[in-house]
Amino acid sequence: MVQASVAFCGHMYAYLLLYMLMKRTALFLKEEQLEKLQTLSDKTGAPIAELVRRAIDAYLLSRKKELK
């Protein structure tokens, strides 16, 4: 039981650390976009927020010359 508690605390610490490094934002999505993201989320197990972050990273990478 102690080992499970330590693992849980470690997991929660990592989650809180990541949460602190991120900023909360809101965005509006078309219904079709959200439905497709939900389908991907269901199939991959990744939360919609993670899928959106990955999409933003891919977009920013494709525009990196403009960000310099």
N, CA, C, O and CB atoms as a CASP TS submission, in Angstrom:
PFRMAT TS
TARGET T0000
AUTHOR 0000-0000-0000
METHOD Language model
MODEL 1
PARENT N/A
ATOM      1  N   MET     1       0.824  -1.198   0.000  1.00  0.00           N
ATOM      2  CA  MET     1       0.000   0.000   0.000  1.00  0.00           C
ATOM      3  C   MET     1       0.863   1.255   0.000  1.00  0.00           C
ATOM      4  O   MET     1       0.517   2.236  -0.659  1.00  0.00           O
ATOM      5  CB  MET     1      -0.935   0.002   1.205  1.00  0.00           C
ATOM      6  N   VAL     2       1.982   1.246   0.727  1.00  0.00           N
ATOM      7  CA  VAL     2       2.862   2.402   0.794  1.00  0.00           C
ATOM      8  C   VAL     2       3.445   2.689  -0.579  1.00  0.00           C
ATOM      9  O   VAL     2       3.552   3.849  -0.978  1.00  0.00           O
ATOM     10  CB  VAL     2       3.983   2.178   1.818  1.00  0.00           C
ATOM     11  N   GLN     3       3.821   1.643  -1.305  1.00  0.00           N
ATOM     12  CA  GLN     3       4.398   1.820  -2.638  1.00  0.00           C
ATOM     13  C   GLN     3       3.396   2.485  -3.576  1.00  0.00           C
ATOM     14  O   GLN     3       3.780   3.355  -4.358  1.00  0.00           O
ATOM     15  CB  GLN     3       4.847   0.467  -3.215  1.00  0.00           C
ATOM     16  N   ALA     4       2.138   2.104  -3.518  1.00  0.00           N
ATOM     17  CA  ALA     4       1.103   2.708  -4.353  1.00  0.00           C
ATOM     18  C   ALA     4       0.931   4.180  -3.995  1.00  0.00           C
ATOM     19  O   ALA     4       0.730   5.014  -4.878  1.00  0.00           O
ATOM     20  CB  ALA     4      -0.234   1.956  -4.196  1.00  0.00           C
ATOM     21  N   SER     5       1.007   4.503  -2.709  1.00  0.00           N
ATOM     22  CA  SER     5       0.877   5.893  -2.280  1.00  0.00           C
ATOM     23  C   SER     5       2.027   6.745  -2.799  1.00  0.00           C
ATOM     24  O   SER     5       1.820   7.878  -3.233  1.00  0.00           O
ATOM     25  CB  SER     5       0.814   5.974  -0.759  1.00  0.00           C
ATOM     26  N   VAL     6       3.235   6.200  -2.755  1.00  0.00           N
ATOM     27  CA  VAL     6       4.406   6.920  -3.244  1.00  0.00           C
ATOM     28  C   VAL     6       4.282   7.138  -4.751  1.00  0.00           C
ATOM     29  O   VAL     6       4.573   8.230  -5.240  1.00  0.00           O
ATOM     30  CB  VAL     6       5.707   6.147  -2.908  1.00  0.00           C
ATOM     31  N   ALA     7       3.858   6.123  -5.487  1.00  0.00           N
ATOM     32  CA  ALA     7       3.678   6.259  -6.934  1.00  0.00           C
ATOM     33  C   ALA     7       2.618   7.302  -7.238  1.00  0.00           C
ATOM     34  O   ALA     7       2.788   8.123  -8.139  1.00  0.00           O
ATOM     35  CB  ALA     7       3.295   4.912  -7.567  1.00  0.00           C
ATOM     36  N   PHE     8       1.529   7.271  -6.491  1.00  0.00           N
ATOM     37  CA  PHE     8       0.457   8.244  -6.702  1.00  0.00           C
ATOM     38  C   PHE     8       0.952   9.653  -6.420  1.00  0.00           C
ATOM     39  O   PHE     8       0.667  10.574  -7.185  1.00  0.00           O
ATOM     40  CB  PHE     8      -0.753   7.919  -5.813  1.00  0.00           C
ATOM     41  N   CYS     9       1.689   9.830  -5.335  1.00  0.00           N
ATOM     42  CA  CYS     9       2.214  11.159  -4.991  1.00  0.00           C
ATOM     43  C   CYS     9       3.184  11.648  -6.051  1.00  0.00           C
ATOM     44  O   CYS     9       3.171  12.825  -6.412  1.00  0.00           O
ATOM     45  CB  CYS     9       2.907  11.131  -3.621  1.00  0.00           C
ATOM     46  N   GLY    10       4.025  10.755  -6.552  1.00  0.00           N
ATOM     47  CA  GLY    10       4.962  11.119  -7.615  1.00  0.00           C
ATOM     48  C   GLY    10       4.225  11.544  -8.865  1.00  0.00           C
ATOM     49  O   GLY    10       4.595  12.520  -9.517  1.00  0.00           O
ATOM     50  N   HIS    11       3.172  10.802  -9.197  1.00  0.00           N
ATOM     51  CA  HIS    11       2.370  11.124 -10.379  1.00  0.00           C
ATOM     52  C   HIS    11       1.685  12.473 -10.192  1.00  0.00           C
ATOM     53  O   HIS    11       1.662  13.286 -11.116  1.00  0.00           O
ATOM     54  CB  HIS    11       1.321  10.019 -10.651  1.00  0.00           C
ATOM     55  N   MET    12       1.134  12.717  -9.026  1.00  0.00           N
ATOM     56  CA  MET    12       0.458  13.980  -8.752  1.00  0.00           C
ATOM     57  C   MET    12       1.448  15.142  -8.784  1.00  0.00           C
ATOM     58  O   MET    12       1.115  16.228  -9.259  1.00  0.00           O
ATOM     59  CB  MET    12      -0.253  13.924  -7.392  1.00  0.00           C
ATOM     60  N   TYR    13       2.659  14.922  -8.284  1.00  0.00           N
ATOM     61  CA  TYR    13       3.679  15.969  -8.303  1.00  0.00           C
ATOM     62  C   TYR    13       4.020  16.338  -9.739  1.00  0.00           C
ATOM     63  O   TYR    13       4.108  17.520 -10.075  1.00  0.00           O
ATOM     64  CB  TYR    13       4.947  15.514  -7.549  1.00  0.00           C
ATOM     65  N   ALA    14       4.213  15.330 -10.591  1.00  0.00           N
ATOM     66  CA  ALA    14       4.523  15.581 -12.002  1.00  0.00           C
ATOM     67  C   ALA    14       3.375  16.331 -12.666  1.00  0.00           C
ATOM     68  O   ALA    14       3.609  17.260 -13.439  1.00  0.00           O
ATOM     69  CB  ALA    14       4.800  14.253 -12.748  1.00  0.00           C
ATOM     70  N   TYR    15       2.149  15.941 -12.377  1.00  0.00           N
ATOM     71  CA  TYR    15       0.978  16.602 -12.944  1.00  0.00           C
ATOM     72  C   TYR    15       0.918  18.061 -12.507  1.00  0.00           C
ATOM     73  O   TYR    15       0.680  18.947 -13.328  1.00  0.00           O
ATOM     74  CB  TYR    15      -0.304  15.871 -12.530  1.00  0.00           C
ATOM     75  N   LEU    16       1.131  18.311 -11.229  1.00  0.00           N
ATOM     76  CA  LEU    16       1.082  19.682 -10.718  1.00  0.00           C
ATOM     77  C   LEU    16       2.199  20.524 -11.303  1.00  0.00           C
ATOM     78  O   LEU    16       1.995  21.701 -11.604  1.00  0.00           O
ATOM     79  CB  LEU    16       1.169  19.688  -9.196  1.00  0.00           C
ATOM     80  N   LEU    17       3.370  19.942 -11.467  1.00  0.00           N
ATOM     81  CA  LEU    17       4.486  20.677 -12.050  1.00  0.00           C
ATOM     82  C   LEU    17       4.159  21.074 -13.487  1.00  0.00           C
ATOM     83  O   LEU    17       4.369  22.222 -13.879  1.00  0.00           O
ATOM     84  CB  LEU    17       5.776  19.833 -12.003  1.00  0.00           C
ATOM     85  N   LEU    18       3.649  20.133 -14.266  1.00  0.00           N
ATOM     86  CA  LEU    18       3.263  20.450 -15.646  1.00  0.00           C
ATOM     87  C   LEU    18       2.149  21.484 -15.678  1.00  0.00           C
ATOM     88  O   LEU    18       2.173  22.400 -16.500  1.00  0.00           O
ATOM     89  CB  LEU    18       2.820  19.183 -16.386  1.00  0.00           C
ATOM     90  N   TYR    19       1.179  21.344 -14.790  1.00  0.00           N
ATOM     91  CA  TYR    19       0.067  22.278 -14.741  1.00  0.00           C
ATOM     92  C   TYR    19       0.550  23.687 -14.451  1.00  0.00           C
ATOM     93  O   TYR    19       0.037  24.656 -15.012  1.00  0.00           O
ATOM     94  CB  TYR    19      -0.944  21.846 -13.692  1.00  0.00           C
ATOM     95  N   MET    20       1.534  23.799 -13.580  1.00  0.00           N
ATOM     96  CA  MET    20       2.060  25.110 -13.221  1.00  0.00           C
ATOM     97  C   MET    20       2.813  25.738 -14.387  1.00  0.00           C
ATOM     98  O   MET    20       2.895  26.963 -14.465  1.00  0.00           O
ATOM     99  CB  MET    20       2.974  25.001 -12.002  1.00  0.00           C
ATOM    100  N   LEU    21       3.359  24.946 -15.286  1.00  0.00           N
ATOM    101  CA  LEU    21       4.111  25.468 -16.421  1.00  0.00           C
ATOM    102  C   LEU    21       3.203  25.865 -17.580  1.00  0.00           C
ATOM    103  O   LEU    21       3.669  26.469 -18.546  1.00  0.00           O
ATOM    104  CB  LEU    21       5.117  24.442 -16.889  1.00  0.00           C
ATOM    105  N   MET    22       1.934  25.540 -17.501  1.00  0.00           N
ATOM    106  CA  MET    22       0.990  25.840 -18.567  1.00  0.00           C
ATOM    107  C   MET    22       0.079  26.976 -18.149  1.00  0.00           C
ATOM    108  O   MET    22      -0.136  27.222 -16.962  1.00  0.00           O
ATOM    109  CB  MET    22       0.167  24.600 -18.934  1.00  0.00           C
ATOM    110  N   LYS    23      -0.446  27.657 -19.137  1.00  0.00           N
ATOM    111  CA  LYS    23      -1.425  28.714 -18.909  1.00  0.00           C
ATOM    112  C   LYS    23      -2.770  28.237 -19.435  1.00  0.00           C
ATOM    113  O   LYS    23      -2.859  27.656 -20.517  1.00  0.00           O
ATOM    114  CB  LYS    23      -0.994  30.051 -19.596  1.00  0.00           C
ATOM    115  N   ARG    24      -3.796  28.484 -18.669  1.00  0.00           N
ATOM    116  CA  ARG    24      -5.147  28.119 -19.080  1.00  0.00           C
ATOM    117  C   ARG    24      -5.643  29.114 -20.118  1.00  0.00           C
ATOM    118  O   ARG    24      -5.430  30.319 -19.988  1.00  0.00           O
ATOM    119  CB  ARG    24      -6.105  28.073 -17.862  1.00  0.00           C
ATOM    120  N   THR    25      -6.305  28.602 -21.146  1.00  0.00           N
ATOM    121  CA  THR    25      -6.889  29.456 -22.167  1.00  0.00           C
ATOM    122  C   THR    25      -8.207  28.851 -22.628  1.00  0.00           C
ATOM    123  O   THR    25      -8.496  27.683 -22.370  1.00  0.00           O
ATOM    124  CB  THR    25      -5.919  29.639 -23.359  1.00  0.00           C
ATOM    125  N   ALA    26      -8.976  29.640 -23.292  1.00  0.00           N
ATOM    126  CA  ALA    26     -10.248  29.157 -23.829  1.00  0.00           C
ATOM    127  C   ALA    26     -10.257  29.429 -25.326  1.00  0.00           C
ATOM    128  O   ALA    26      -9.721  30.438 -25.786  1.00  0.00           O
ATOM    129  CB  ALA    26     -11.472  29.841 -23.121  1.00  0.00           C
ATOM    130  N   LEU    27     -10.856  28.544 -26.066  1.00  0.00           N
ATOM    131  CA  LEU    27     -11.001  28.764 -27.497  1.00  0.00           C
ATOM    132  C   LEU    27     -12.329  28.200 -27.963  1.00  0.00           C
ATOM    133  O   LEU    27     -12.907  27.308 -27.341  1.00  0.00           O
ATOM    134  CB  LEU    27      -9.835  28.125 -28.276  1.00  0.00           C
ATOM    135  N   PHE    28     -12.787  28.734 -29.053  1.00  0.00           N
ATOM    136  CA  PHE    28     -14.046  28.285 -29.625  1.00  0.00           C
ATOM    137  C   PHE    28     -13.741  27.368 -30.794  1.00  0.00           C
ATOM    138  O   PHE    28     -12.948  27.708 -31.672  1.00  0.00           O
ATOM    139  CB  PHE    28     -14.927  29.485 -30.069  1.00  0.00           C
ATOM    140  N   LEU    29     -14.376  26.201 -30.801  1.00  0.00           N
ATOM    141  CA  LEU    29     -14.200  25.229 -31.879  1.00  0.00           C
ATOM    142  C   LEU    29     -15.532  25.010 -32.566  1.00  0.00           C
ATOM    143  O   LEU    29     -16.597  25.117 -31.960  1.00  0.00           O
ATOM    144  CB  LEU    29     -13.631  23.887 -31.343  1.00  0.00           C
ATOM    145  N   LYS    30     -15.441  24.701 -33.842  1.00  0.00           N
ATOM    146  CA  LYS    30     -16.653  24.307 -34.555  1.00  0.00           C
ATOM    147  C   LYS    30     -17.080  22.951 -34.019  1.00  0.00           C
ATOM    148  O   LYS    30     -16.250  22.157 -33.575  1.00  0.00           O
ATOM    149  CB  LYS    30     -16.423  24.260 -36.110  1.00  0.00           C
ATOM    150  N   GLU    31     -18.366  22.694 -34.062  1.00  0.00           N
ATOM    151  CA  GLU    31     -18.891  21.434 -33.530  1.00  0.00           C
ATOM    152  C   GLU    31     -18.220  20.238 -34.194  1.00  0.00           C
ATOM    153  O   GLU    31     -17.888  19.259 -33.526  1.00  0.00           O
ATOM    154  CB  GLU    31     -20.410  21.360 -33.727  1.00  0.00           C
ATOM    155  N   GLU    32     -18.021  20.315 -35.498  1.00  0.00           N
ATOM    156  CA  GLU    32     -17.389  19.213 -36.237  1.00  0.00           C
ATOM    157  C   GLU    32     -15.941  19.003 -35.782  1.00  0.00           C
ATOM    158  O   GLU    32     -15.481  17.865 -35.689  1.00  0.00           O
ATOM    159  CB  GLU    32     -17.429  19.492 -37.755  1.00  0.00           C
ATOM    160  N   GLN    33     -15.228  20.088 -35.500  1.00  0.00           N
ATOM    161  CA  GLN    33     -13.854  19.971 -35.011  1.00  0.00           C
ATOM    162  C   GLN    33     -13.817  19.250 -33.674  1.00  0.00           C
ATOM    163  O   GLN    33     -13.006  18.350 -33.457  1.00  0.00           O
ATOM    164  CB  GLN    33     -13.207  21.354 -34.882  1.00  0.00           C
ATOM    165  N   LEU    34     -14.705  19.660 -32.787  1.00  0.00           N
ATOM    166  CA  LEU    34     -14.746  19.044 -31.463  1.00  0.00           C
ATOM    167  C   LEU    34     -15.129  17.570 -31.550  1.00  0.00           C
ATOM    168  O   LEU    34     -14.565  16.742 -30.835  1.00  0.00           O
ATOM    169  CB  LEU    34     -15.731  19.788 -30.562  1.00  0.00           C
ATOM    170  N   GLU    35     -16.078  17.238 -32.415  1.00  0.00           N
ATOM    171  CA  GLU    35     -16.476  15.834 -32.578  1.00  0.00           C
ATOM    172  C   GLU    35     -15.310  14.987 -33.077  1.00  0.00           C
ATOM    173  O   GLU    35     -15.095  13.873 -32.599  1.00  0.00           O
ATOM    174  CB  GLU    35     -17.660  15.722 -33.550  1.00  0.00           C
ATOM    175  N   LYS    36     -14.561  15.517 -34.038  1.00  0.00           N
ATOM    176  CA  LYS    36     -13.410  14.769 -34.575  1.00  0.00           C
ATOM    177  C   LYS    36     -12.316  14.634 -33.521  1.00  0.00           C
ATOM    178  O   LYS    36     -11.686  13.583 -33.409  1.00  0.00           O
ATOM    179  CB  LYS    36     -12.846  15.467 -35.837  1.00  0.00           C
ATOM    180  N   LEU    37     -12.090  15.694 -32.750  1.00  0.00           N
ATOM    181  CA  LEU    37     -11.112  15.606 -31.667  1.00  0.00           C
ATOM    182  C   LEU    37     -11.539  14.579 -30.624  1.00  0.00           C
ATOM    183  O   LEU    37     -10.708  13.836 -30.103  1.00  0.00           O
ATOM    184  CB  LEU    37     -10.919  16.975 -31.009  1.00  0.00           C
ATOM    185  N   GLN    38     -12.833  14.537 -30.319  1.00  0.00           N
ATOM    186  CA  GLN    38     -13.333  13.559 -29.345  1.00  0.00           C
ATOM    187  C   GLN    38     -13.133  12.141 -29.856  1.00  0.00           C
ATOM    188  O   GLN    38     -12.774  11.248 -29.089  1.00  0.00           O
ATOM    189  CB  GLN    38     -14.822  13.806 -29.042  1.00  0.00           C
ATOM    190  N   THR    39     -13.364  11.929 -31.154  1.00  0.00           N
ATOM    191  CA  THR    39     -13.138  10.609 -31.747  1.00  0.00           C
ATOM    192  C   THR    39     -11.672  10.204 -31.613  1.00  0.00           C
ATOM    193  O   THR    39     -11.367   9.076 -31.227  1.00  0.00           O
ATOM    194  CB  THR    39     -13.558  10.603 -33.231  1.00  0.00           C
ATOM    195  N   LEU    40     -10.763  11.135 -31.937  1.00  0.00           N
ATOM    196  CA  LEU    40      -9.329  10.841 -31.795  1.00  0.00           C
ATOM    197  C   LEU    40      -8.960  10.589 -30.344  1.00  0.00           C
ATOM    198  O   LEU    40      -8.161   9.703 -30.043  1.00  0.00           O
ATOM    199  CB  LEU    40      -8.487  11.993 -32.351  1.00  0.00           C
ATOM    200  N   SER    41      -9.535  11.360 -29.459  1.00  0.00           N
ATOM    201  CA  SER    41      -9.273  11.188 -28.032  1.00  0.00           C
ATOM    202  C   SER    41      -9.716   9.801 -27.570  1.00  0.00           C
ATOM    203  O   SER    41      -8.995   9.126 -26.836  1.00  0.00           O
ATOM    204  CB  SER    41      -9.990  12.279 -27.216  1.00  0.00           C
ATOM    205  N   ASP    42     -10.890   9.386 -27.996  1.00  0.00           N
ATOM    206  CA  ASP    42     -11.402   8.064 -27.622  1.00  0.00           C
ATOM    207  C   ASP    42     -10.498   6.955 -28.151  1.00  0.00           C
ATOM    208  O   ASP    42     -10.254   5.963 -27.463  1.00  0.00           O
ATOM    209  CB  ASP    42     -12.831   7.873 -28.152  1.00  0.00           C
ATOM    210  N   LYS    43     -10.005   7.128 -29.372  1.00  0.00           N
ATOM    211  CA  LYS    43      -9.172   6.081 -29.993  1.00  0.00           C
ATOM    212  C   LYS    43      -7.757   6.043 -29.439  1.00  0.00           C
ATOM    213  O   LYS    43      -7.169   4.971 -29.302  1.00  0.00           O
ATOM    214  CB  LYS    43      -9.112   6.288 -31.492  1.00  0.00           C
ATOM    215  N   THR    44      -7.207   7.216 -29.117  1.00  0.00           N
ATOM    216  CA  THR    44      -5.809   7.270 -28.681  1.00  0.00           C
ATOM    217  C   THR    44      -5.644   7.277 -27.170  1.00  0.00           C
ATOM    218  O   THR    44      -4.588   6.908 -26.656  1.00  0.00           O
ATOM    219  CB  THR    44      -5.149   8.485 -29.252  1.00  0.00           C
ATOM    220  N   GLY    45      -6.687   7.698 -26.457  1.00  0.00           N
ATOM    221  CA  GLY    45      -6.579   7.820 -25.012  1.00  0.00           C
ATOM    222  C   GLY    45      -5.975   9.149 -24.574  1.00  0.00           C
ATOM    223  O   GLY    45      -5.888   9.431 -23.379  1.00  0.00           O
ATOM    224  N   ALA    46      -5.557   9.967 -25.544  1.00  0.00           N
ATOM    225  CA  ALA    46      -4.998  11.285 -25.218  1.00  0.00           C
ATOM    226  C   ALA    46      -6.146  12.271 -25.012  1.00  0.00           C
ATOM    227  O   ALA    46      -7.102  12.278 -25.787  1.00  0.00           O
ATOM    228  CB  ALA    46      -4.030  11.786 -26.347  1.00  0.00           C
ATOM    229  N   PRO    47      -6.059  13.091 -23.987  1.00  0.00           N
ATOM    230  CA  PRO    47      -7.105  14.097 -23.781  1.00  0.00           C
ATOM    231  C   PRO    47      -7.156  15.097 -24.944  1.00  0.00           C
ATOM    232  O   PRO    47      -6.158  15.319 -25.629  1.00  0.00           O
ATOM    233  CB  PRO    47      -6.870  14.843 -22.455  1.00  0.00           C
ATOM    234  N   ILE    48      -8.318  15.685 -25.150  1.00  0.00           N
ATOM    235  CA  ILE    48      -8.476  16.661 -26.224  1.00  0.00           C
ATOM    236  C   ILE    48      -7.464  17.792 -26.067  1.00  0.00           C
ATOM    237  O   ILE    48      -6.890  18.242 -27.059  1.00  0.00           O
ATOM    238  CB  ILE    48      -9.910  17.222 -26.239  1.00  0.00           C
ATOM    239  N   ALA    49      -7.238  18.254 -24.854  1.00  0.00           N
ATOM    240  CA  ALA    49      -6.278  19.332 -24.634  1.00  0.00           C
ATOM    241  C   ALA    49      -4.890  18.962 -25.154  1.00  0.00           C
ATOM    242  O   ALA    49      -4.202  19.796 -25.741  1.00  0.00           O
ATOM    243  CB  ALA    49      -6.205  19.677 -23.150  1.00  0.00           C
ATOM    244  N   GLU    50      -4.484  17.723 -24.939  1.00  0.00           N
ATOM    245  CA  GLU    50      -3.181  17.264 -25.425  1.00  0.00           C
ATOM    246  C   GLU    50      -3.159  17.238 -26.951  1.00  0.00           C
ATOM    247  O   GLU    50      -2.163  17.623 -27.563  1.00  0.00           O
ATOM    248  CB  GLU    50      -2.854  15.865 -24.863  1.00  0.00           C
ATOM    249  N   LEU    51      -4.243  16.791 -27.564  1.00  0.00           N
ATOM    250  CA  LEU    51      -4.318  16.771 -29.026  1.00  0.00           C
ATOM    251  C   LEU    51      -4.225  18.184 -29.593  1.00  0.00           C
ATOM    252  O   LEU    51      -3.574  18.403 -30.614  1.00  0.00           O
ATOM    253  CB  LEU    51      -5.621  16.099 -29.490  1.00  0.00           C
ATOM    254  N   VAL    52      -4.869  19.137 -28.939  1.00  0.00           N
ATOM    255  CA  VAL    52      -4.814  20.532 -29.381  1.00  0.00           C
ATOM    256  C   VAL    52      -3.395  21.070 -29.224  1.00  0.00           C
ATOM    257  O   VAL    52      -2.899  21.761 -30.113  1.00  0.00           O
ATOM    258  CB  VAL    52      -5.818  21.404 -28.581  1.00  0.00           C
ATOM    259  N   ARG    53      -2.731  20.762 -28.103  1.00  0.00           N
ATOM    260  CA  ARG    53      -1.348  21.216 -27.910  1.00  0.00           C
ATOM    261  C   ARG    53      -0.440  20.645 -28.988  1.00  0.00           C
ATOM    262  O   ARG    53       0.419  21.356 -29.511  1.00  0.00           O
ATOM    263  CB  ARG    53      -0.832  20.811 -26.517  1.00  0.00           C
ATOM    264  N   ARG    54      -0.616  19.377 -29.326  1.00  0.00           N
ATOM    265  CA  ARG    54       0.204  18.757 -30.377  1.00  0.00           C
ATOM    266  C   ARG    54      -0.036  19.428 -31.725  1.00  0.00           C
ATOM    267  O   ARG    54       0.906  19.651 -32.485  1.00  0.00           O
ATOM    268  CB  ARG    54      -0.099  17.252 -30.479  1.00  0.00           C
ATOM    269  N   ALA    55      -1.289  19.750 -32.021  1.00  0.00           N
ATOM    270  CA  ALA    55      -1.619  20.417 -33.283  1.00  0.00           C
ATOM    271  C   ALA    55      -0.986  21.806 -33.334  1.00  0.00           C
ATOM    272  O   ALA    55      -0.471  22.218 -34.373  1.00  0.00           O
ATOM    273  CB  ALA    55      -3.149  20.520 -33.460  1.00  0.00           C
ATOM    274  N   ILE    56      -1.024  22.524 -32.219  1.00  0.00           N
ATOM    275  CA  ILE    56      -0.413  23.849 -32.174  1.00  0.00           C
ATOM    276  C   ILE    56       1.093  23.746 -32.352  1.00  0.00           C
ATOM    277  O   ILE    56       1.687  24.546 -33.075  1.00  0.00           O
ATOM    278  CB  ILE    56      -0.747  24.555 -30.852  1.00  0.00           C
ATOM    279  N   ASP    57       1.718  22.771 -31.700  1.00  0.00           N
ATOM    280  CA  ASP    57       3.161  22.569 -31.869  1.00  0.00           C
ATOM    281  C   ASP    57       3.516  22.290 -33.322  1.00  0.00           C
ATOM    282  O   ASP    57       4.493  22.835 -33.836  1.00  0.00           O
ATOM    283  CB  ASP    57       3.645  21.417 -30.986  1.00  0.00           C
ATOM    284  N   ALA    58       2.731  21.443 -33.994  1.00  0.00           N
ATOM    285  CA  ALA    58       2.981  21.120 -35.396  1.00  0.00           C
ATOM    286  C   ALA    58       2.828  22.371 -36.270  1.00  0.00           C
ATOM    287  O   ALA    58       3.627  22.597 -37.179  1.00  0.00           O
ATOM    288  CB  ALA    58       2.020  20.009 -35.874  1.00  0.00           C
ATOM    289  N   TYR    59       1.818  23.165 -35.997  1.00  0.00           N
ATOM    290  CA  TYR    59       1.599  24.402 -36.750  1.00  0.00           C
ATOM    291  C   TYR    59       2.746  25.378 -36.544  1.00  0.00           C
ATOM    292  O   TYR    59       3.259  25.949 -37.506  1.00  0.00           O
ATOM    293  CB  TYR    59       0.277  25.055 -36.338  1.00  0.00           C
ATOM    294  N   LEU    60       3.150  25.571 -35.298  1.00  0.00           N
ATOM    295  CA  LEU    60       4.241  26.492 -35.007  1.00  0.00           C
ATOM    296  C   LEU    60       5.545  26.019 -35.632  1.00  0.00           C
ATOM    297  O   LEU    60       6.334  26.840 -36.100  1.00  0.00           O
ATOM    298  CB  LEU    60       4.412  26.652 -33.503  1.00  0.00           C
ATOM    299  N   LEU    61       5.783  24.724 -35.649  1.00  0.00           N
ATOM    300  CA  LEU    61       6.971  24.183 -36.287  1.00  0.00           C
ATOM    301  C   LEU    61       6.948  24.481 -37.787  1.00  0.00           C
ATOM    302  O   LEU    61       7.979  24.808 -38.374  1.00  0.00           O
ATOM    303  CB  LEU    61       7.074  22.668 -36.037  1.00  0.00           C
ATOM    304  N   SER    62       5.777  24.368 -38.400  1.00  0.00           N
ATOM    305  CA  SER    62       5.676  24.645 -39.837  1.00  0.00           C
ATOM    306  C   SER    62       5.874  26.125 -40.153  1.00  0.00           C
ATOM    307  O   SER    62       6.134  26.473 -41.305  1.00  0.00           O
ATOM    308  CB  SER    62       4.324  24.185 -40.362  1.00  0.00           C
ATOM    309  N   ARG    63       5.758  26.992 -39.169  1.00  0.00           N
ATOM    310  CA  ARG    63       5.911  28.443 -39.364  1.00  0.00           C
ATOM    311  C   ARG    63       7.137  28.988 -38.653  1.00  0.00           C
ATOM    312  O   ARG    63       7.237  30.194 -38.423  1.00  0.00           O
ATOM    313  CB  ARG    63       4.672  29.175 -38.871  1.00  0.00           C
ATOM    314  N   LYS    64       8.078  28.104 -38.299  1.00  0.00           N
ATOM    315  CA  LYS    64       9.193  28.532 -37.445  1.00  0.00           C
ATOM    316  C   LYS    64      10.065  29.628 -38.077  1.00  0.00           C
ATOM    317  O   LYS    64      10.645  30.440 -37.356  1.00  0.00           O
ATOM    318  CB  LYS    64      10.058  27.337 -37.114  1.00  0.00           C
ATOM    319  N   LYS    65      10.162  29.661 -39.384  1.00  0.00           N
ATOM    320  CA  LYS    65      10.949  30.729 -40.030  1.00  0.00           C
ATOM    321  C   LYS    65      10.370  32.106 -39.726  1.00  0.00           C
ATOM    322  O   LYS    65      11.106  33.084 -39.594  1.00  0.00           O
ATOM    323  CB  LYS    65      11.002  30.513 -41.554  1.00  0.00           C
ATOM    324  N   GLU    66       9.046  32.173 -39.617  1.00  0.00           N
ATOM    325  CA  GLU    66       8.384  33.438 -39.341  1.00  0.00           C
ATOM    326  C   GLU    66       8.489  33.847 -37.876  1.00  0.00           C
ATOM    327  O   GLU    66       8.252  35.007 -37.537  1.00  0.00           O
ATOM    328  CB  GLU    66       6.937  33.353 -39.741  1.00  0.00           C
ATOM    329  N   LEU    67       8.840  32.910 -37.013  1.00  0.00           N
ATOM    330  CA  LEU    67       8.922  33.194 -35.584  1.00  0.00           C
ATOM    331  C   LEU    67      10.279  33.710 -35.147  1.00  0.00           C
ATOM    332  O   LEU    67      10.469  34.073 -33.986  1.00  0.00           O
ATOM    333  CB  LEU    67       8.592  31.968 -34.809  1.00  0.00           C
ATOM    334  N   LYS    68      11.226  33.744 -36.079  1.00  0.00           N
ATOM    335  CA  LYS    68      12.587  34.204 -35.733  1.00  0.00           C
ATOM    336  C   LYS    68      12.660  35.708 -35.771  1.00  0.00           C
ATOM    337  O   LYS    68      13.717  36.281 -35.511  1.00  0.00           O
ATOM    338  CB  LYS    68      13.634  33.607 -36.689  1.00  0.00           C
TER
END
